[in-house]
Every structure is written in structure tokens, then in C-alpha cells.
Amino acid sequence: MMDATMRNGEGGFTLIELVVVMTLLGLMLFYTLPRFDEAMTLDKSRKFSRWLILKTKTLKEKALQEKKRYILHIGMESGKVWVSDESMSEETLLTMEENGHDIPEDLRVVDVEYPEKGQISAGTADICFYKNGYSDKVLIHLEDDDNNQTTFLIEPFLSKVKIYEEHVGFEG
């Protein structure tokens, strides 16, 4: 059997209860949002790392299948990465550069290091993927806003990219 107060519709929340709940939600958001922003920033860095690894593997396979040389261009100043092949015209190359993949703002390419050519830290570094399924041997050095360095090692005959959580160079 129902109580007389329930039938009259007096079973709601009081104003004080609503204020307390809203205050608690506000405090939770106050402490949670800065961490959420940090997580989103780290996610952009990880997303770029995954993109670079996948693109490297894809270009090796594509070069072998299509018997065409591909080039992964890394623009140090532009903060873009783009792909071209040996059959592209100059106009197409410029379009590919303009529409290239953006490197996240919190990351920068310190340099690209080759065993023979040395380091390229300005302009554009080119990594070639050849018709026979191999690539240039290269180290890509990235640095984030907190000066944390990551090195990607692209091996000529391996499809897997090695990642080091520090600056690694070729022994000279």
C-alpha cells in the first residue's frame, strides 16, 4: 500500500541535495580535465608514431608489389611528412607536400640520420623505398615539448621499425 505523501508527488530531490551533487560534479571535472588534456596530447604523439610505423611497412610492400620507388619526405621546417613516387610530376609533388601528414605540434623531428650521409637537421630528409623491397637504413630522431627523445630505426630488409625511448645514433 502506498503512503499518502508518495501519491501527492512529493518524492523529488531538495534544492540542497541538488546543489551538493552539482558541487561534487564540478570538483571532479576541475581535477579531471587537465589530465584529460594531457592524455589527448600523448595520444597525438602515439598516433603519429603508429602512423610512421605503418607507413614505413606499407611503403616497403607497395614498392615491391608495384615495382616502383617510393620516397617518404620529412619536412623539418614545415612539420609535414608526405610520400611521392618516381613517376610524379613536379606539380604533383608540390600538391603532395601541401597535403602531407602533419607532425603534431608537441613533437619535432630533430634530425634524420643515415649511416653514410650523416645527419640532416634542416630542409627535407628523404627516405627511399626501392623496387626490390628494401629501404634506406635510417634513424629518425623525435623530441617532444618535455625534451623526451624517441628514435625510430628503419632497417633496409626488415619490415618492423625499432623504437628506442632515447637518442640513438649510428656507431661511427
Summary of the structure (lengths in Angstrom):
residues: 172
radius of gyration: 26.0
end to end distance: 88.9
largest distance: 89.8
contacts: 426
relative contact order: 0.13
helix: 38%
strand: 28%
